[in-house]
Amino acid sequence: MTKTGDVTPPLAIAGAGIGGLTAALALQRQGHEVVVLDRAEQLSEVGAGLQLSPNACSVLDELGLLGTLEPFAYSPDCLQIRSGKSGDLLAKVQLGNYLKQRHGHPYWVVHRADLQGALLKRVQETPGITVQLGAEVTDLASTSFDNLSCTYMQGGQKQSLSCRALIGADGVWSKTRRLIPDHGNAKFSGQVAYRATIPVEKVPPRWTGDSGLWLHQASHLVHYQIRGGKELNIVALAREDWQDETWSAPADKTALLHLFKDWPADVRNLLALPDRWLKWALCSVAGDGPWTHGHVALLGDAAHAMLPFMAQGAAMAIEDAAILARHLPASVDNIPAALRAYERQRKPRATRIQGRSFQNAKTFHMSGLPGFARDTVLRLSSPRSLSAKFDDIYGWKPAG
Ligand SMILES: Cc1cc2nc3c(=O)[nH]c(=O)nc-3n(C[C@H](O)[C@H](O)[C@H](O)COP(=O)(O)OP(=O)(O)OC[C@H]3O[C@@H](n4cnc5c(N)ncnc54)[C@H](O)[C@@H]3O)c2cc1C
């Protein structure tokens, strides 16, 4: 074990997002001291809905977090898939209790801020984990064989932290990724997500209950309830040549309604309801590039940011965190080898799901004959058979 004097240095985690906080909890359970550094001055309410499928919930269950999260979660019975052209119902996918019984853990949708808040609260209650905000990680330096230090900027000053390893959980625009030779940059997909949340009492009842996925040429719409059912989360995705490295850019409702001008009137009425829309440029990071180098490892979006067409971005970060911790008990001697073993285990699954989200990006936006064929297959499929297509994803458990 690496020691400086009598003190074992902590593991440093860059990023107090969903993956970083989950990793802090999982690694602390393995006996590590952990320091989480996030560049944000405060962990804000920015963001909207996230899917927590049974695979993610199985990790949160191990960490004892499901009870804390439940009041903030919503569990829709079904996903209704509709045509964004005609408004017709094409198919239903069974979710809710059906998935809970099938996989042993719930299927929830939550506000990202509620999930991050629950993780942060648990982190702050856990001895051995420290969170430092306003701390932007820039480098990992090695002063001698077993003396590593993570460099970060805080309050305009360069600081350093002695550590055993650096885990880069710093999201799609990761700086830690630059410490891994040959790992590429985030790539813009040419698509933008407009997002808004609105109290459910302000929307007609037809938009509540089941989740919705509406498919149209070059655009689609997703909606579901979050915050224990109190708010409706709306995501409208379309092609747009706009790029920005932020989750909080204000969006112009008129521009959104123009992008959705061919959609049914009741959808356009829904889109007109929220006062405030945000928009994000959808980017991905090639998951088949290297994730580790020496004492640095990436997880979550930093390693393999995916388009949200499988709604598995947060779940994959949570899975990564659980598996990283399994490879990294506090007694580990060869940290680089342990990090490589984590990468070997996680990469096939993360890249497979990333590939499915790229495929869905094409399928969701089909038109003409391919779109007609897709809709016909959907109409002929039963809710349970469509749900079963996700068994390999939702049935995953951290213990294997
Ligand atoms: C503010 C915000 C809002 C989001 N809202 C949504 C949403 O509503 N719906 C959705 O599907 N996805 C959202 N995402 C993305 C989603 O959280 C991730 O796709 C997914 O959860 C994977 O999580 P992650 O831990 O890999 O990265 P993230 O959850 O993105 O977390 C990355 C963290 O790293 C921090 N960071 C970045 N660079 C550095 C650095 N150099 N040093 C230290 N810290 C750094 C960031 O401040 C952030 O807290 C959001 C991300 C952020 C940061």
The ligand as a MOL file (V3000), in Angstrom:
LIG
                    3D

  0  0  0     0  0            999 V3000
M  V30 BEGIN CTAB
M  V30 COUNTS 53 58 0 0 0
M  V30 BEGIN ATOM
M  V30 1 C -25.0890 20.5710 -14.1400 0
M  V30 2 C -25.4540 19.3020 -14.8950 0
M  V30 3 C -26.8010 19.0560 -15.1970 0
M  V30 4 C -27.1500 17.8860 -15.9030 0
M  V30 5 N -28.4670 17.6360 -16.1440 0
M  V30 6 C -28.8340 16.4920 -16.7690 0
M  V30 7 C -30.1990 16.1720 -16.9790 0
M  V30 8 O -31.0750 16.8970 -16.5460 0
M  V30 9 N -30.5390 15.0480 -17.6650 0
M  V30 10 C -29.5710 14.2190 -18.1450 0
M  V30 11 O -29.8950 13.2090 -18.7810 0
M  V30 12 N -28.2530 14.4630 -17.9250 0
M  V30 13 C -27.8710 15.5730 -17.2480 0
M  V30 14 N -26.5440 15.8260 -17.0160 0
M  V30 15 C -25.5740 14.8120 -17.4460 0
M  V30 16 C -25.6630 13.5850 -16.5730 0
M  V30 17 O -25.5320 13.9300 -15.2140 0
M  V30 18 C -24.5590 12.6650 -17.0040 0
M  V30 19 O -24.7230 12.3510 -18.3670 0
M  V30 20 C -24.5960 11.3270 -16.2880 0
M  V30 21 O -25.2170 11.4110 -15.0410 0
M  V30 22 C -23.1880 10.7960 -16.1080 0
M  V30 23 O -22.6430 11.4410 -14.9730 0
M  V30 24 P -21.1210 11.7660 -14.7260 0
M  V30 25 O -20.9140 11.6410 -13.2710 0
M  V30 26 O -20.2530 11.0050 -15.6340 0
M  V30 27 O -20.9790 13.3050 -15.1620 0
M  V30 28 P -21.7710 14.5630 -14.6370 0
M  V30 29 O -22.9690 14.1970 -13.8610 0
M  V30 30 O -21.8940 15.4420 -15.8170 0
M  V30 31 O -20.7830 15.2380 -13.5810 0
M  V30 32 C -19.5280 15.8040 -13.9120 0
M  V30 33 C -19.0880 16.7010 -12.7640 0
M  V30 34 O -17.7130 17.0520 -12.9650 0
M  V30 35 C -17.5300 18.4130 -12.6490 0
M  V30 36 N -16.3080 18.8430 -13.3550 0
M  V30 37 C -16.1560 19.0640 -14.6760 0
M  V30 38 N -14.8600 19.3500 -14.9440 0
M  V30 39 C -14.1920 19.3100 -13.7550 0
M  V30 40 C -12.8360 19.4850 -13.3710 0
M  V30 41 N -11.8590 19.7570 -14.2780 0
M  V30 42 N -12.4960 19.3670 -12.0650 0
M  V30 43 C -13.4430 19.0710 -11.1350 0
M  V30 44 N -14.7490 18.8850 -11.4520 0
M  V30 45 C -15.1170 18.9840 -12.7500 0
M  V30 46 C -18.8170 19.0660 -13.0800 0
M  V30 47 O -19.0250 20.2920 -12.4070 0
M  V30 48 C -19.8560 18.0060 -12.6830 0
M  V30 49 O -20.3120 18.1930 -11.3600 0
M  V30 50 C -26.1400 16.9710 -16.3190 0
M  V30 51 C -24.7980 17.2210 -16.0050 0
M  V30 52 C -24.4470 18.3720 -15.2770 0
M  V30 53 C -22.9770 18.6150 -14.9180 0
M  V30 END ATOM
M  V30 BEGIN BOND
M  V30 1 1 1 2
M  V30 2 1 2 3
M  V30 3 2 2 52
M  V30 4 2 3 4
M  V30 5 1 4 5
M  V30 6 1 4 50
M  V30 7 2 5 6
M  V30 8 1 6 7
M  V30 9 1 6 13
M  V30 10 2 7 8
M  V30 11 1 7 9
M  V30 12 1 9 10
M  V30 13 2 10 11
M  V30 14 1 10 12
M  V30 15 2 12 13
M  V30 16 1 13 14
M  V30 17 1 14 15
M  V30 18 1 14 50
M  V30 19 1 15 16
M  V30 20 1 16 17
M  V30 21 1 16 18
M  V30 22 1 18 19
M  V30 23 1 18 20
M  V30 24 1 20 21
M  V30 25 1 20 22
M  V30 26 1 22 23
M  V30 27 1 23 24
M  V30 28 2 24 25
M  V30 29 1 24 26
M  V30 30 1 24 27
M  V30 31 1 27 28
M  V30 32 2 28 29
M  V30 33 1 28 30
M  V30 34 1 28 31
M  V30 35 1 31 32
M  V30 36 1 32 33
M  V30 37 1 33 34
M  V30 38 1 33 48
M  V30 39 1 34 35
M  V30 40 1 35 36
M  V30 41 1 35 46
M  V30 42 1 36 37
M  V30 43 1 36 45
M  V30 44 2 37 38
M  V30 45 1 38 39
M  V30 46 1 39 40
M  V30 47 2 39 45
M  V30 48 1 40 41
M  V30 49 2 40 42
M  V30 50 1 42 43
M  V30 51 2 43 44
M  V30 52 1 44 45
M  V30 53 1 46 47
M  V30 54 1 46 48
M  V30 55 1 48 49
M  V30 56 2 50 51
M  V30 57 1 51 52
M  V30 58 1 52 53
M  V30 END BOND
M  V30 END CTAB
M  END
